[in-house]
Amino acid sequence: MLAPVGLSVFCFRYASRGFTGDLDALNERILVALQRAGSSYVSNTRVEGKFALRGCVLNYRTTEQDMEILLEDVRRAAASVVRPESRRS
């Protein structure tokens, strides 16, 4: 999480262990991959100068499982854009 959650909007960014590249660029690529995949939708913003993914939960029937699906979609998108050479051995 990159900022306190006061409403239904939450800002976060993906940061995998061992990733040594540009986290702003990585999260921007994840955003595009998520939008192209179509299962989950997030927008973006900057928090203290850092590129952040921004989600918003509006439906009162949103469940913990729905949020887990979003996290899995983010992980899947990240796996599709992280270059093997960007990881430490």
N, C-alpha and C positions, 0 to 999 in steps of 0.2 A: 504494500500500500504506500502511496506517495503523499497522501493528504488525508486529514480527518474526514470521516463520512458524516455529514450533517443531514443529508437528504437521501434520495434513492440513487444518487450518482456516486460512483466510486472510481478512483484513478489508481492505476497500478502499472507495473511493467514487468516483463518477463526477464529474468536474469538467471541463466542456468549456471550450475557449478562448472568451473573450468573454462567458461567462455572468456576469451581475451580480447574480443573485438569491440566495436562501437555499439553500445547498448541502445543508443538512440536509433541508429540505422537498423539494428536487428528488430527492434519493436515496430519500426515503421514497416519493415518487410512482413512481420507477423500480422500487422493490421491489414495489409493488402491481401495476404493469403487467407485470413479469416473472412474478409468480405467476399473474396472469390469463391470460397468453399460454400458459403451460404447457410451454414447451420446456426452460427452465432454471429451477432453483429455488435461491434463496439465502434466507438468513434475515437478521436484522439484530442489531446491538448498538451500543453506544457505546464509542468509544475516545477517551480524553482529552476527553470531553464532546461529541465529534463523532459524528453518526449515520453508521453504516458498514454497508455490505452485507457479509454474511459467507457465504463459501462453504466447502464441505467436500468433499474428494475422498477417498472410501473404497475405491473399486474399483481394484485394482492394474492393471487393464487400461485405465485412463483415459489418454488420449493427449493430445499437444499440440493436435491437431485438436479434441478435445472441449473443451479450454480456450478455443480460438479461437471455437468455437460459443457458449460462454458469453459471451465478450466481444462478439460480434456481437449476441447477444440483449440484452445490456445497452445497447449503442449503439442498437438498434432501439427498446427501451423508452424510452430517454432522448429520442430523436427524437419519440416519440409524446406526451411530456409537457412538453417544453420549449416555452414560449410564445415566439413570435417577438419580442414586446416585451421579453423577458428577455435578449435578446442585444444586444450592441453592434453598431452598423452598421459 
